[in-house]
Amino acid sequence: MRQKLKQIEYRIIELVGSDLDEFKHDELSKEQKEEVKRLLRERRDILNEMFQPTEENLDHFRKVNDELYWLTIALNERVKKFVGKKDILLDSPDFDDDYELEGTLKFVFNDASSICHLPDDDYYGSNFAVMIKTLYEVYSHSGLTINGHRGPLDDGVSWYECPFNRFLEFKDYIICYAAHDLTDHKLYSIPDLLRLNDFWSEVNFKAQSITNQAGQHYDFKKQEFTNT
């Protein structure tokens, strides 16, 4: 498996390069980007097959899972506070017709320190820095999102699903949604997850004005443009 992994990563590096400061992913054609994603999917499956749930690896999992859980909880609380203050924030009736409120949590790759080096790096033989940088570029516009209309992503029930459910060692952990999102909805492997070291949270509030040529504002209750 290690040899197959090296072949896959060699082809990815041919496409995106190996210089972390001059990455080529954005320059690729649509077909090449699809190839990168296909290769990343194969890589993820191999690394999950190779993963060993040792006590040390489980300890690293606990750390990143706990961090992602608390970041999600904090982000959810921040969004709720904005919802509670929307009447204060929407203080311009001549402009404010509606609003958008969204919290985002995602991994970010700033530099090599965004990746943790672990004792079993050599066991996998993966170029984790370049591969995780590639994953970051693929999902740079996609993070875990929370809005004022959505309930909590974590309710005390574990996301003990693929890929974690192949290991009984994870059964007693409350796996948070963010860890599930990265390793199931996205193409990060469990070994990748354990090495993620930089996370970014933000809340965006946008006041919106929606008008037509007659200067009428859109009334969402009446579902039509009206004079204010």
C-alpha positions as CSV (number, residue, x, y, z in Angstrom):
1,M,0.0,0.0,0.0
2,R,2.8,2.4,0.8
3,Q,4.2,2.0,-2.8
4,K,0.7,2.7,-4.3
5,L,0.5,5.7,-2.0
6,K,3.8,7.1,-3.2
7,Q,2.7,6.7,-6.9
8,I,-0.5,8.6,-6.2
9,E,1.3,11.4,-4.4
10,Y,3.9,11.6,-7.1
11,R,1.2,12.2,-9.7
12,I,-0.5,14.8,-7.5
13,I,2.9,16.6,-7.1
14,E,3.4,16.5,-10.8
15,L,0.1,18.5,-11.1
16,V,0.3,20.9,-8.2
17,G,4.1,21.2,-7.6
18,S,5.9,20.7,-4.3
19,D,6.7,24.4,-3.5
20,L,4.3,25.3,-0.7
21,D,4.7,29.0,-1.6
22,E,4.1,28.7,-5.3
23,F,1.2,26.2,-5.5
24,K,-0.3,25.5,-8.9
25,H,-3.7,24.1,-8.0
26,D,-5.6,27.3,-9.1
27,E,-3.8,27.1,-12.5
28,L,-5.1,23.6,-13.3
29,S,-7.8,22.9,-15.9
30,K,-11.2,21.6,-14.7
31,E,-10.1,18.1,-15.9
32,Q,-6.9,18.2,-13.9
33,K,-8.6,19.4,-10.8
34,E,-11.0,16.4,-11.1
35,E,-8.0,14.2,-11.4
36,V,-6.5,15.6,-8.3
37,K,-9.7,14.9,-6.4
38,R,-9.8,11.4,-7.7
39,L,-6.2,10.8,-6.6
40,L,-6.9,12.4,-3.2
41,R,-9.8,10.0,-2.7
42,E,-7.6,7.0,-3.5
43,R,-5.0,8.4,-1.1
44,R,-7.5,8.9,1.7
45,D,-8.7,5.3,1.4
46,I,-5.2,3.9,1.5
47,L,-4.2,6.0,4.5
48,N,-7.3,4.9,6.4
49,E,-6.4,1.3,5.7
50,M,-2.9,1.9,7.0
51,F,-4.1,3.7,10.1
52,Q,-3.3,2.1,13.4
53,P,-5.4,3.0,16.4
54,T,-2.6,3.0,18.9
55,E,-2.9,4.8,22.3
56,E,-0.7,7.6,21.0
57,N,-2.8,8.1,17.9
58,L,-6.0,8.0,19.9
59,D,-4.6,10.6,22.2
60,H,-3.9,12.8,19.1
61,F,-7.4,12.2,18.0
62,R,-8.9,13.3,21.3
63,K,-7.0,16.5,21.1
64,V,-8.1,17.5,17.6
65,N,-11.6,16.2,18.2
66,D,-12.0,18.2,21.4
67,E,-10.6,21.3,19.8
68,L,-13.0,21.1,16.9
69,Y,-15.9,20.4,19.2
70,W,-15.3,23.4,21.4
71,L,-14.7,25.6,18.3
72,T,-18.0,24.5,16.9
73,I,-19.8,25.2,20.2
74,A,-18.2,28.6,20.5
75,L,-19.1,29.5,16.9
76,N,-22.7,28.4,17.4
77,E,-23.0,30.6,20.5
78,R,-21.5,33.6,18.7
79,V,-24.0,33.2,15.9
80,K,-26.9,33.0,18.4
81,K,-25.7,36.3,19.9
82,F,-25.8,37.9,16.5
83,V,-29.3,36.6,16.0
84,G,-30.3,38.2,19.3
85,K,-28.9,41.5,18.3
86,K,-30.2,41.6,14.7
87,D,-32.8,44.2,15.5
88,I,-30.0,46.5,16.8
89,L,-27.8,45.7,13.8
90,L,-30.6,46.3,11.3
91,D,-30.9,50.0,12.3
92,S,-31.5,51.6,8.9
93,P,-35.1,51.0,7.7
94,D,-34.4,52.9,4.5
95,F,-31.8,50.3,3.6
96,D,-32.4,47.1,5.5
97,D,-34.7,44.6,3.8
98,D,-33.1,41.3,4.9
99,Y,-29.9,39.9,6.3
100,E,-27.5,37.0,6.0
101,L,-25.8,35.5,9.0
102,E,-23.3,32.7,8.8
103,G,-20.5,31.3,10.9
104,T,-17.7,29.3,9.3
105,L,-15.1,26.9,10.8
106,K,-12.4,25.4,8.6
107,F,-8.8,24.2,8.6
108,V,-6.4,26.7,7.1
109,F,-2.9,26.1,5.8
110,N,-0.7,29.1,6.6
111,D,2.8,27.5,6.4
112,A,4.5,24.3,7.4
113,S,3.6,24.9,11.0
114,S,0.0,24.3,10.1
115,I,0.9,20.6,10.1
116,C,1.9,18.6,13.2
117,H,4.8,16.1,12.7
118,L,4.0,12.8,14.5
119,P,6.2,9.8,15.3
120,D,4.5,7.6,12.7
121,D,5.1,10.0,9.8
122,D,7.7,7.6,8.3
123,Y,5.4,4.6,8.7
124,Y,3.0,6.1,6.2
125,G,5.6,7.6,3.9
126,S,3.2,10.4,2.9
127,N,4.3,13.9,2.0
128,F,1.7,15.2,4.5
129,A,2.7,18.9,4.1
130,V,2.1,19.0,0.3
131,M,-0.9,16.7,0.4
132,I,-2.7,18.6,3.2
133,K,-1.8,21.9,1.4
134,T,-3.5,20.4,-1.7
135,L,-6.6,19.4,0.3
136,Y,-6.7,22.9,1.7
137,E,-6.6,24.4,-1.8
138,V,-9.4,22.0,-2.9
139,Y,-11.6,23.1,0.0
140,S,-10.4,26.7,0.5
141,H,-14.0,27.9,-0.2
142,S,-15.7,25.2,1.7
143,G,-16.0,25.0,5.5
144,L,-18.4,23.9,8.2
145,T,-21.2,26.5,8.3
146,I,-23.6,27.5,11.0
147,N,-26.5,29.9,10.5
148,G,-29.3,31.3,12.7
149,H,-31.8,28.9,11.3
150,R,-29.9,25.7,11.8
151,G,-29.8,23.7,15.0
152,P,-26.6,22.6,16.8
153,L,-24.4,20.3,14.8
154,D,-23.3,18.4,18.0
155,D,-26.0,17.2,20.3
156,G,-24.1,14.6,22.3
157,V,-24.6,11.8,19.8
158,S,-21.3,10.6,18.2
159,W,-20.8,10.8,14.5
160,Y,-19.4,7.3,14.6
161,E,-19.6,6.8,10.9
162,C,-17.2,6.2,8.0
163,P,-14.2,6.1,8.3
164,F,-14.2,5.8,12.1
165,N,-16.7,3.0,12.3
166,R,-14.2,0.5,10.9
167,F,-12.3,0.8,14.2
168,L,-13.9,-0.4,17.4
169,E,-11.5,1.8,19.3
170,F,-13.5,4.9,18.3
171,K,-16.8,3.5,19.4
172,D,-16.7,5.0,22.9
173,Y,-15.7,8.5,21.7
174,I,-18.2,11.3,21.0
175,I,-16.9,12.1,17.5
176,C,-17.8,15.7,16.6
177,Y,-19.5,16.8,13.4
178,A,-16.4,18.8,12.3
179,A,-14.2,15.7,12.4
180,H,-16.9,13.8,10.5
181,D,-17.2,16.5,7.9
182,L,-13.4,16.6,7.2
183,T,-13.0,12.8,6.9
184,D,-16.3,11.8,5.2
185,H,-17.7,14.8,3.3
186,K,-14.2,15.9,2.4
187,L,-11.1,13.9,1.4
188,Y,-9.0,14.1,4.6
189,S,-7.9,10.8,6.0
190,I,-7.7,10.0,9.7
191,P,-3.9,10.4,9.7
192,D,-4.4,13.8,8.0
193,L,-7.0,14.9,10.6
194,L,-4.5,14.1,13.5
195,R,-2.0,16.5,11.9
196,L,-4.2,19.5,11.4
197,N,-2.9,22.4,13.5
198,D,-4.6,25.7,12.3
199,F,-8.3,26.4,12.4
200,W,-10.1,29.5,11.4
201,S,-13.5,30.6,12.7
202,E,-15.5,33.7,11.7
203,V,-19.0,35.1,11.7
204,N,-20.3,37.2,8.9
205,F,-23.4,39.5,9.2
206,K,-24.6,41.1,6.0
207,A,-27.4,43.7,5.9
208,Q,-29.2,43.6,2.5
209,S,-31.1,46.1,0.5
210,I,-33.3,44.7,-2.3
211,T,-35.0,47.2,-4.6
212,N,-36.4,47.4,-8.2
213,Q,-36.1,50.2,-10.7
214,A,-39.0,52.1,-9.2
215,G,-37.1,52.3,-5.9
216,Q,-39.5,49.9,-4.2
217,H,-38.1,47.6,-1.5
218,Y,-38.9,43.9,-1.4
219,D,-41.3,42.9,1.4
220,F,-40.5,39.3,2.4
221,K,-43.8,38.9,4.3
222,K,-45.9,40.0,1.3
223,Q,-43.5,38.4,-1.2
224,E,-43.6,41.5,-3.4
225,F,-42.0,44.9,-4.0
226,T,-43.7,47.7,-2.1
227,N,-43.3,51.4,-1.2
228,T,-41.8,51.9,2.2
